Amino acid sequence: MWRCRRPRSLRRRLVLWVSAIVSVALVGVGAVAVMSLRDEAASLANSQVSNSLAAFSYSYAKAKRHQMDPPASDDASHDGLVDFPGQAPGTVIAMLHDGVAVYGTVFTDGEPVPASAAVLRSLESIDWRYGDPQTVGLPGLGSHRVGHSDFAGGERLISAVSLDQANKTVGGKVLTIAGLVVLTILVAALGTVVVVNYALRPLRRVAAVAGQVAAMPLDSTDYRISTRVGPDDTDPGSEIGVVGHTLNRLLANVDAALNEIAGADRRTRQFLTDASHELRTPLAAILGYAELTRQDSEILPPTTEYALARIEAESRRMTSLVADLLLLSRLDEGLDLELEELDLCDVVADAVNDVSVTAPDHRFVTELPDHAVWVRGDRARLHQLLGNLLSNARVHTPAGVTVTTSLSTCVDGTGTAVELVVGDDGPGIPDDIMPNLFGRFVRADKSRSRELGCSGLGLAIVLSIVEAHSGTVCAESRPGRTVFTVQLPAVPATTSGQLGENWPSVVGSMS
């Protein structure tokens, strides 16, 4: 069912409502003015009818006193009727005897003329029970205001005053009033638009401040909100000032809360950095003493030797976990990066060769361009990024899966970018893990894990390294296809030539 849509904008609603109210008021005033004008015209016509009838009655009575007999037919002489003075042009006078028109005359600017038979019949058909005077239409003469006066002997004198001039005057006034109403409505609408626009300027400034704050990257390290509504728009004496003042209080509260969160986050990162750094020494000592004790394994009981082996294994795992936490903390602080311009093709080739040696039951394939792909980054960290993605595919996919690494350049909204894609044809990633895939300590389902001791920090490190290089990373997965896509800003090539000869373009299955 069709429904009228109301305007959403406050400015449009104000303009429409004010214009509607003004229009209704003006139309009402115009209607009252028109009705008053019509009543005045009717009153004037009634007065003219009375004057005309009085003049006609007086002249007719005077004529009877002089024994002036009127003609008995339309074709007879009208000399008697012509002698009735005081009649305006367009006025019709007639005399009815027992309801039958005996004679009738139409007065003009020149000489009076006899009334037609159709006019006389119209006068005969008037029902005087509906009031006196009344408005009737006479054939060929237009609208007239008609009154009558009765004489003895069944004679009735009729006077009909033309309303043509009055109707023209009223019609002209109606058009004038309608034009003025329309013009006033347009002027009122335009003035309302100007006034509303001016009145809503402070509200637009407040909205601009809110929009500026909404566009701030509050998830970045700079949590401060320094934007505030100006003092001109925070006057509590106005409605918009109340909104601006309340918005400033809200922004101040949010800024304080974000500042506290940022401080807590910084303290947490510093704690992780310090703890990770301090744990490295005791872990190294534990591992060293365990290895030293195992040197006398021939005299140790089997259970003791097994316990020492487990101590060594867990120490190494703990050392690796502490190193990952320390790396994440340093990356969050923007440290631990040695930037240089490097060919990403070399990094991809080295990383794929390293992982393929440790996973002979997988097939690793590289698809690299025939030219160097230059980026500005940390070679070790980019190698670690790619190594984590390849290791993730190796650990969480069964034997026989093909892992494909491709490198290309593309153009996005910010310029030329390098696109690194690591994909496999394994069983895919569970849907419940995808939303938090790059979170810290996120582990895949145990049924998909081929190795124990996974810390769940590999993809978190990937995300931190990518963000430290001003890039993006995303993942999509379905059974038979899992793809990780990394985009990094490209830099113009500083050297030219073909790929080096120290790595193959495709690494096949290794046995």
C-alpha positions as a printed NumPy array, in Angstrom:
array([[  0.   ,   0.   ,   0.   ],
       [  1.363,   3.38 ,  -1.026],
       [  2.337,   5.572,   1.872],
       [  3.396,   9.2  ,   1.763],
       [  6.996,   9.666,   2.799],
       [  7.566,  12.367,   5.343],
       [ 10.751,  14.437,   4.97 ],
       [ 13.51 ,  13.346,   7.327],
       [ 15.395,  16.621,   7.399],
       [ 14.484,  18.956,  10.253],
       [ 15.033,  21.915,   7.949],
       [ 12.582,  20.554,   5.372],
       [ 10.016,  19.705,   7.998],
       [ 10.208,  23.193,   9.501],
       [  9.913,  24.85 ,   6.099],
       [  7.002,  22.631,   5.072],
       [  5.124,  23.022,   8.34 ],
       [  5.616,  26.792,   8.567],
       [  4.658,  27.166,   4.902],
       [  1.601,  24.983,   5.434],
       [  0.468,  27.001,   8.468],
       [  1.013,  30.299,   6.658],
       [ -0.789,  28.945,   3.589],
       [ -3.804,  27.841,   5.615],
       [ -3.93 ,  31.189,   7.398],
       [ -3.626,  33.165,   4.156],
       [ -6.183,  31.028,   2.353],
       [ -8.565,  31.517,   5.279],
       [ -8.022,  35.272,   5.264],
       [ -8.471,  35.341,   1.492],
       [-11.664,  33.308,   1.693],
       [-13.085,  35.642,   4.343],
       [-12.131,  38.649,   2.218],
       [-13.772,  37.159,  -0.87 ],
       [-16.961,  36.298,   1.031],
       [-17.067,  39.787,   2.525],
       [-16.618,  41.272,  -0.932],
       [-19.416,  39.1  ,  -2.337],
       [-21.697,  40.072,   0.546],
       [-20.886,  43.72 ,  -0.067],
       [-21.599,  43.32 ,  -3.763],
       [-24.91 ,  41.57 ,  -2.972],
       [-25.846,  44.333,  -0.516],
       [-25.034,  46.968,  -3.113],
       [-27.101,  45.124,  -5.711],
       [-30.027,  44.885,  -3.286],
       [-29.804,  48.634,  -2.719],
       [-29.798,  49.225,  -6.472],
       [-32.824,  46.96 ,  -6.821],
       [-34.667,  48.916,  -4.127],
       [-33.808,  52.258,  -5.735],
       [-34.749,  51.022,  -9.191],
       [-38.019,  49.54 ,  -7.966],
       [-38.836,  52.701,  -6.041],
       [-38.209,  54.842,  -9.113],
       [-40.229,  52.487, -11.279],
       [-43.143,  52.37 ,  -8.805],
       [-43.19 ,  56.121,  -8.437],
       [-43.169,  56.711, -12.175],
       [-45.782,  54.029, -12.762],
       [-48.078,  55.437, -10.101],
       [-47.656,  58.921, -11.531],
       [-48.46 ,  57.623, -14.995],
       [-51.653,  55.977, -13.757],
       [-52.744,  59.192, -12.163],
       [-52.502,  60.821, -15.57 ],
       [-54.53 ,  57.987, -17.074],
       [-51.536,  56.658, -18.995],
       [-52.516,  53.189, -20.149],
       [-49.605,  50.93 , -21.041],
       [-49.619,  48.93 , -24.301],
       [-51.164,  45.452, -24.157],
       [-48.647,  43.555, -26.262],
       [-44.927,  43.305, -27.042],
       [-45.487,  44.825, -30.445],
       [-47.286,  47.893, -29.052],
       [-45.653,  51.214, -28.295],
       [-43.273,  51.45 , -25.306],
       [-43.476,  55.18 , -24.879],
       [-44.886,  54.822, -21.413],
       [-42.047,  52.603, -20.185],
       [-39.427,  54.907, -21.637],
       [-40.675,  57.669, -19.443],
       [-39.569,  55.837, -16.251],
       [-36.343,  57.596, -15.225],
       [-33.687,  56.56 , -12.695],
       [-32.786,  53.188, -14.266],
       [-29.149,  52.136, -14.675],
       [-27.889,  50.522, -17.922],
       [-28.637,  46.803, -17.985],
       [-31.703,  47.171, -15.753],
       [-34.869,  45.387, -16.837],
       [-38.319,  46.576, -15.76 ],
       [-41.578,  44.818, -16.419],
       [-45.219,  44.819, -15.348],
       [-47.144,  41.611, -14.742],
       [-50.93 ,  41.532, -14.665],
       [-52.306,  38.423, -12.945],
       [-48.874,  36.761, -13.404],
       [-48.663,  37.518, -17.157],
       [-46.046,  39.923, -18.45 ],
       [-47.809,  42.856, -20.053],
       [-44.691,  44.715, -21.118],
       [-40.944,  44.888, -20.349],
       [-38.04 ,  47.149, -21.199],
       [-34.252,  46.793, -21.104],
       [-32.297,  49.969, -20.392],
       [-28.957,  50.457, -22.161],
       [-26.384,  53.215, -22.503],
       [-28.481,  54.477, -25.406],
       [-32.2  ,  54.188, -25.975],
       [-34.192,  51.561, -24.03 ],
       [-35.223,  48.495, -26.02 ],
       [-38.168,  46.126, -25.562],
       [-37.498,  43.002, -23.537],
       [-37.589,  39.766, -25.484],
       [-40.295,  37.193, -25.021],
       [-37.754,  34.797, -23.424],
       [-36.863,  37.434, -20.818],
       [-40.546,  38.045, -20.077],
       [-41.175,  34.308, -19.659],
       [-38.242,  34.089, -17.24 ],
       [-39.719,  36.931, -15.207],
       [-43.119,  35.217, -15.218],
       [-41.588,  31.983, -13.88 ],
       [-40.024,  33.568, -10.781],
       [-41.306,  32.053,  -7.56 ],
       [-41.433,  34.91 ,  -5.076],
       [-41.865,  32.559,  -2.152],
       [-38.048,  32.147,  -1.991],
       [-37.478,  35.732,  -0.964],
       [-37.189,  39.168,  -2.373],
       [-34.864,  40.17 ,  -3.922],
       [-33.25 ,  37.119,  -5.513],
       [-30.721,  36.352,  -8.214],
       [-31.939,  34.948, -11.548],
       [-30.431,  34.469, -14.957],
       [-32.184,  36.209, -17.833],
       [-31.677,  34.799, -21.354],
       [-29.165,  36.847, -23.292],
       [-28.747,  39.373, -20.47 ],
       [-26.845,  37.463, -17.814],
       [-27.306,  37.391, -14.056],
       [-29.692,  39.915, -12.469],
       [-30.865,  40.8  ,  -9.   ],
       [-34.669,  40.926,  -9.117],
       [-37.217,  42.604,  -6.823],
       [-40.953,  43.329,  -7.14 ],
       [-43.705,  45.639,  -5.897],
       [-47.436,  44.775,  -5.99 ],
       [-50.204,  47.205,  -7.   ],
       [-53.958,  46.922,  -6.606],
       [-55.793,  45.104,  -9.319],
       [-53.31 ,  42.222,  -9.624],
       [-50.513,  44.321, -11.069],
       [-46.914,  43.526, -10.135],
       [-43.971,  45.724, -10.989],
       [-40.6  ,  43.97 , -11.425],
       [-37.161,  45.548, -11.486],
       [-34.033,  43.474, -12.336],
       [-30.594,  45.068, -11.836],
       [-27.68 ,  43.57 , -13.814],
       [-24.919,  41.878, -11.798],
       [-22.38 ,  41.684, -14.631],
       [-20.315,  44.635, -13.432],
       [-20.437,  43.44 ,  -9.834],
       [-19.403,  39.933, -10.858],
       [-16.517,  41.303, -12.913],
       [-15.395,  43.427,  -9.985],
       [-15.619,  40.506,  -7.554],
       [-13.827,  38.214, -10.006],
       [-10.995,  40.685, -10.45 ],
       [-10.673,  41.095,  -6.721],
       [-10.648,  37.305,  -6.256],
       [ -7.814,  36.962,  -8.774],
       [ -5.935,  39.769,  -7.062],
       [ -6.391,  38.189,  -3.631],
       [ -5.364,  34.746,  -4.989],
       [ -2.246,  36.211,  -6.553],
       [ -1.346,  38.017,  -3.361],
       [ -1.91 ,  34.832,  -1.349],
       [  0.321,  32.789,  -3.659],
       [  3.   ,  35.496,  -3.672],
       [  2.847,  35.791,   0.117],
       [  3.138,  32.003,   0.497],
       [  6.208,  31.953,  -1.756],
       [  7.79 ,  34.863,   0.104],
       [  6.977,  33.198,   3.428],
       [  8.478,  29.89 ,   2.259],
       [ 11.633,  31.617,   1.019],
       [ 11.901,  33.626,   4.211],
       [ 11.369,  30.471,   6.266],
       [ 14.163,  28.721,   4.378],
       [ 16.517,  31.631,   5.048],
       [ 15.543,  31.897,   8.719],
       [ 15.69 ,  28.13 ,   9.317],
       [ 19.065,  27.843,   7.574],
       [ 20.403,  30.661,   9.712],
       [ 18.88 ,  29.205,  12.888],
       [ 20.272,  25.728,  12.187],
       [ 23.83 ,  26.885,  11.511],
       [ 24.89 ,  26.201,  15.13 ],
       [ 23.329,  22.737,  14.922],
       [ 25.286,  22.009,  11.742],
       [ 28.479,  23.096,  13.504],
       [ 27.696,  20.763,  16.394],
       [ 26.985,  17.955,  13.937],
       [ 30.279,  18.68 ,  12.155],
       [ 32.137,  18.263,  15.441],
       [ 30.346,  14.967,  16.096],
       [ 31.154,  13.782,  12.575],
       [ 34.803,  14.752,  12.961],
       [ 35.043,  12.76 ,  16.188],
       [ 33.202,   9.81 ,  14.615],
       [ 35.804,   9.715,  11.829],
       [ 38.722,   9.523,  14.258],
       [ 40.584,   6.187,  14.345],
       [ 39.958,   5.5  ,  18.021],
       [ 41.561,   2.076,  17.708],
       [ 44.967,   3.651,  17.038],
       [ 47.591,   4.433,  19.644],
       [ 46.491,   8.081,  19.776],
       [ 43.344,   7.882,  21.875],
       [ 42.995,  11.597,  22.677],
       [ 39.863,  13.469,  21.552],
       [ 40.755,  17.136,  21.527],
       [ 37.914,  18.33 ,  19.272],
       [ 35.231,  20.292,  21.1  ],
       [ 32.168,  22.373,  20.257],
       [ 32.941,  26.097,  20.194],
       [ 31.798,  28.378,  23.046],
       [ 29.297,  30.13 ,  20.758],
       [ 27.379,  26.853,  20.393],
       [ 27.363,  25.809,  24.056],
       [ 25.083,  28.469,  25.52 ],
       [ 22.757,  26.628,  27.945],
       [ 20.091,  29.243,  27.303],
       [ 19.285,  27.751,  23.872],
       [ 18.295,  24.262,  22.826],
       [ 21.25 ,  23.892,  20.456],
       [ 23.553,  25.248,  23.16 ],
       [ 22.335,  22.512,  25.513],
       [ 23.135,  19.906,  22.83 ],
       [ 26.6  ,  21.394,  22.27 ],
       [ 27.341,  21.579,  25.992],
       [ 26.171,  17.99 ,  26.509],
       [ 28.268,  16.81 ,  23.551],
       [ 31.345,  18.492,  25.042],
       [ 30.756,  16.709,  28.34 ],
       [ 30.335,  13.411,  26.502],
       [ 33.546,  13.953,  24.53 ],
       [ 35.413,  14.86 ,  27.707],
       [ 34.203,  11.682,  29.43 ],
       [ 35.045,   9.517,  26.423],
       [ 38.464,  11.165,  26.112],
       [ 39.208,  10.523,  29.771],
       [ 38.066,   6.903,  29.487],
       [ 40.103,   6.318,  26.337],
       [ 43.109,   7.963,  27.908],
       [ 42.798,   5.639,  30.884],
       [ 42.453,   2.638,  28.565],
       [ 45.481,   3.789,  26.587],
       [ 47.469,   4.153,  29.797],
       [ 46.432,   0.694,  30.955],
       [ 47.302,  -0.716,  27.544],
       [ 50.7  ,   0.934,  27.62 ],
       [ 51.337,  -0.383,  31.116],
       [ 50.28 ,  -3.871,  30.03 ],
       [ 52.577,  -3.764,  27.033],
       [ 55.413,  -2.504,  29.146],
       [ 54.762,  -5.257,  31.657],
       [ 54.769,  -7.898,  28.921],
       [ 57.96 ,  -6.462,  27.498],
       [ 59.684,  -6.368,  30.86 ],
       [ 58.365,  -9.78 ,  31.902],
       [ 59.346, -11.364,  28.606],
       [ 62.771,  -9.82 ,  28.811],
       [ 63.282, -10.893,  32.43 ],
       [ 62.016, -14.432,  31.805],
       [ 64.611, -15.091,  29.136],
       [ 67.458, -15.388,  31.665],
       [ 65.811, -17.854,  34.104],
       [ 64.485, -19.929,  31.21 ],
       [ 67.946, -20.107,  29.716],
       [ 69.27 , -21.124,  33.115],
       [ 66.63 , -23.847,  33.52 ],
       [ 67.369, -25.219,  30.082],
       [ 71.099, -25.083,  30.721],
       [ 70.894, -26.891,  34.069],
       [ 68.591, -29.53 ,  32.58 ],
       [ 71.043, -30.182,  29.748],
       [ 73.937, -30.222,  32.244],
       [ 72.157, -32.753,  34.437],
       [ 71.415, -35.009,  31.495],
       [ 75.12 , -35.352,  30.796],
       [ 75.134, -37.938,  33.59 ],
       [ 72.153, -39.78 ,  32.085],
       [ 73.892, -43.181,  32.469],
       [ 73.613, -42.954,  36.245],
       [ 70.137, -41.353,  36.306],
       [ 66.944, -43.353,  36.697],
       [ 64.771, -43.507,  33.569],
       [ 62.037, -41.414,  35.149],
       [ 64.505, -38.688,  36.055],
       [ 65.947, -38.668,  32.555],
       [ 62.412, -38.449,  31.088],
       [ 61.571, -35.591,  33.446],
       [ 64.706, -33.738,  32.409],
       [ 63.827, -34.232,  28.745],
       [ 60.399, -32.807,  29.375],
       [ 61.93 , -29.872,  31.273],
       [ 64.148, -29.152,  28.301],
       [ 61.227, -29.379,  25.841],
       [ 58.949, -27.154,  27.902],
       [ 61.784, -24.701,  28.5  ],
       [ 62.334, -24.392,  24.779],
       [ 58.588, -23.951,  24.198],
       [ 58.421, -21.368,  26.976],
       [ 61.439, -19.581,  25.52 ],
       [ 59.768, -19.49 ,  22.102],
       [ 56.528, -18.18 ,  23.648],
       [ 58.386, -15.478,  25.586],
       [ 60.241, -14.485,  22.429],
       [ 56.926, -14.188,  20.554],
       [ 55.394, -12.078,  23.319],
       [ 58.449,  -9.845,  23.395],
       [ 58.268,  -9.458,  19.617],
       [ 54.572,  -8.539,  19.743],
       [ 55.195,  -5.968,  22.455],
       [ 58.045,  -4.393,  20.531],
       [ 56.017,  -4.343,  17.31 ],
       [ 53.116,  -2.702,  19.141],
       [ 55.527,   0.004,  20.272],
       [ 56.813,   0.445,  16.702],
       [ 60.235,  -0.965,  17.57 ],
       [ 62.301,  -3.885,  16.365],
       [ 62.16 ,  -2.91 ,  12.681],
       [ 65.128,  -2.272,  10.403],
       [ 63.617,  -0.836,   7.252],
       [ 65.303,  -1.033,   3.901],
       [ 64.324,  -1.348,   0.254],
       [ 64.34 ,  -5.033,  -0.641],
       [ 63.175,  -7.386,  -3.36 ],
       [ 60.274,  -9.361,  -1.924],
       [ 60.827, -12.135,  -4.473],
       [ 64.039, -13.106,  -2.688],
       [ 62.243, -13.232,   0.681],
       [ 59.458, -15.402,  -0.721],
       [ 61.865, -17.822,  -2.354],
       [ 63.984, -18.205,   0.816],
       [ 60.955, -18.682,   3.082],
       [ 59.335, -21.295,   0.809],
       [ 62.611, -23.237,   0.506],
       [ 63.081, -23.187,   4.295],
       [ 59.598, -24.511,   5.051],
       [ 59.609, -27.09 ,   2.241],
       [ 62.647, -28.768,   3.806],
       [ 60.76 , -29.273,   7.08 ],
       [ 57.563, -30.55 ,   5.416],
       [ 58.431, -33.241,   2.867],
       [ 54.846, -34.523,   2.888],
       [ 53.476, -31.24 ,   1.456],
       [ 53.916, -29.714,  -1.972],
       [ 55.019, -26.068,  -1.996],
       [ 54.616, -24.023,  -5.188],
       [ 55.688, -20.444,  -5.867],
       [ 54.307, -18.167,  -8.555],
       [ 56.61 , -15.167,  -8.874],
       [ 56.854, -12.434, -11.533],
       [ 59.823, -12.2  , -13.871],
       [ 60.928,  -8.906, -12.361],
       [ 61.876,  -7.641,  -8.942],
       [ 59.087,  -6.528,  -6.604],
       [ 60.386,  -3.81 ,  -4.314],
       [ 59.021,  -2.914,  -0.904],
       [ 60.351,  -0.985,   2.044],
       [ 60.473,  -3.261,   5.047],
       [ 62.395,  -5.379,   7.502],
       [ 63.755,  -8.462,   5.745],
       [ 63.824, -10.605,   8.882],
       [ 60.299,  -9.718,   9.904],
       [ 58.88 , -10.205,   6.404],
       [ 60.634, -13.583,   6.286],
       [ 59.043, -14.396,   9.651],
       [ 55.625, -13.259,   8.381],
       [ 55.782, -15.569,   5.378],
       [ 57.262, -18.367,   7.469],
       [ 54.354, -18.153,   9.924],
       [ 51.787, -18.33 ,   7.111],
       [ 53.523, -21.314,   5.507],
       [ 53.973, -23.054,   8.86 ],
       [ 50.307, -22.472,   9.633],
       [ 49.38 , -24.204,   6.375],
       [ 51.83 , -27.044,   7.104],
       [ 50.625, -27.62 ,  10.672],
       [ 46.891, -27.425,  10.087],
       [ 46.555, -29.382,   6.843],
       [ 46.994, -33.116,   6.181],
       [ 49.775, -34.625,   4.104],
       [ 49.571, -34.205,   0.35 ],
       [ 48.149, -30.681,   0.438],
       [ 49.545, -28.189,  -2.066],
       [ 50.526, -24.785,  -0.645],
       [ 50.832, -22.057,  -3.281],
       [ 52.601, -18.758,  -2.696],
       [ 52.134, -16.029,  -5.303],
       [ 53.411, -12.486,  -5.57 ],
       [ 52.054,  -9.694,  -7.762],
       [ 51.441,  -5.964,  -7.913],
       [ 48.062,  -4.265,  -7.991],
       [ 46.616,  -0.77 ,  -7.886],
       [ 44.261,   0.15 ,  -5.034],
       [ 42.793,   3.4  ,  -3.75 ],
       [ 46.099,   4.546,  -2.233],
       [ 48.399,   3.669,  -5.142],
       [ 50.449,   0.679,  -6.206],
       [ 50.551,  -2.2  ,  -3.747],
       [ 52.326,  -5.541,  -3.534],
       [ 49.995,  -8.491,  -3.046],
       [ 51.337, -11.624,  -1.382],
       [ 48.965, -14.606,  -1.398],
       [ 49.437, -17.889,   0.462],
       [ 46.783, -20.485,  -0.284],
       [ 46.236, -24.199,   0.161],
       [ 43.694, -26.796,  -0.929],
       [ 43.242, -28.254,   2.558],
       [ 40.06 , -28.775,   4.555],
       [ 39.655, -25.085,   5.433],
       [ 39.311, -23.113,   8.667],
       [ 36.277, -23.616,  10.95 ],
       [ 33.716, -20.824,  10.712],
       [ 33.738, -20.172,  14.454],
       [ 37.437, -19.288,  14.328],
       [ 37.324, -16.922,  11.321],
       [ 36.104, -13.79 ,  13.198],
       [ 39.058, -13.966,  15.651],
       [ 41.551, -15.653,  13.376],
       [ 44.278, -13.033,  13.909],
       [ 43.706, -12.762,  17.652],
       [ 46.291, -13.749,  20.223],
       [ 46.263, -17.268,  21.623],
       [ 43.66 , -18.38 ,  19.067],
       [ 44.089, -22.062,  18.274],
       [ 42.443, -24.195,  15.635],
       [ 40.431, -27.271,  16.523],
       [ 42.615, -30.069,  17.859],
       [ 41.41 , -32.424,  15.183],
       [ 43.063, -30.167,  12.587],
       [ 46.329, -29.711,  14.446],
       [ 49.161, -31.984,  13.467],
       [ 51.597, -30.687,  16.088],
       [ 51.241, -30.004,  19.766],
       [ 52.684, -26.977,  21.484],
       [ 51.157, -24.375,  19.167],
       [ 51.057, -21.067,  21.079],
       [ 48.358, -19.412,  18.999],
       [ 50.507, -16.324,  18.38 ],
       [ 51.623, -17.05 ,  14.817],
       [ 48.848, -15.182,  12.994],
       [ 48.847, -12.425,  15.627],
       [ 52.523, -11.872,  14.801],
       [ 51.629, -11.845,  11.103],
       [ 49.055,  -9.106,  11.719],
       [ 51.464,  -7.042,  13.823],
       [ 54.232,  -7.276,  11.216],
       [ 51.834,  -6.311,   8.418],
       [ 50.483,  -3.332,  10.349],
       [ 54.032,  -2.254,  11.246],
       [ 54.686,  -2.13 ,   7.486],
       [ 51.477,  -0.081,   6.865],
       [ 49.847,  -3.012,   5.104],
       [ 46.706,  -5.128,   5.409],
       [ 46.051,  -8.829,   5.749],
       [ 42.838, -10.802,   5.331],
       [ 41.805, -14.42 ,   5.063],
       [ 39.023, -16.357,   3.409],
       [ 38.392, -20.054,   3.7  ],
       [ 36.123, -22.795,   2.505],
       [ 36.67 , -26.532,   2.175],
       [ 39.316, -27.052,  -0.489],
       [ 40.548, -23.451,  -0.558],
       [ 42.101, -21.298,   2.152],
       [ 43.777, -18.033,   1.149],
       [ 45.715, -15.447,   3.15 ],
       [ 46.227, -12.159,   1.291],
       [ 48.81 ,  -9.608,   2.401],
       [ 49.07 ,  -6.182,   0.778],
       [ 52.106,  -3.973,   1.318],
       [ 52.909,  -0.547,  -0.132],
       [ 55.156,  -0.832,  -3.167],
       [ 58.159,   1.372,  -3.882],
       [ 59.685,   2.185,  -7.266],
       [ 62.25 ,  -0.353,  -8.405],
       [ 65.805,   0.717,  -7.633],
       [ 67.376,  -1.973,  -9.753],
       [ 66.336,  -3.833, -12.87 ],
       [ 67.028,  -7.223, -14.306],
       [ 65.767, -10.751, -14.104],
       [ 65.363, -12.817, -10.982],
       [ 68.414, -14.181,  -9.293],
       [ 69.592, -17.686,  -9.958],
       [ 69.86 , -18.688,  -6.294],
       [ 66.255, -19.949,  -6.012],
       [ 63.924, -21.945,  -8.239],
       [ 60.638, -20.527,  -9.489],
       [ 58.69 , -23.651,  -8.483],
       [ 59.481, -25.933,  -5.582],
       [ 57.93 , -29.334,  -6.057],
       [ 57.282, -32.166,  -3.669],
       [ 60.36 , -33.188,  -1.708],
       [ 61.001, -36.654,  -0.425]])
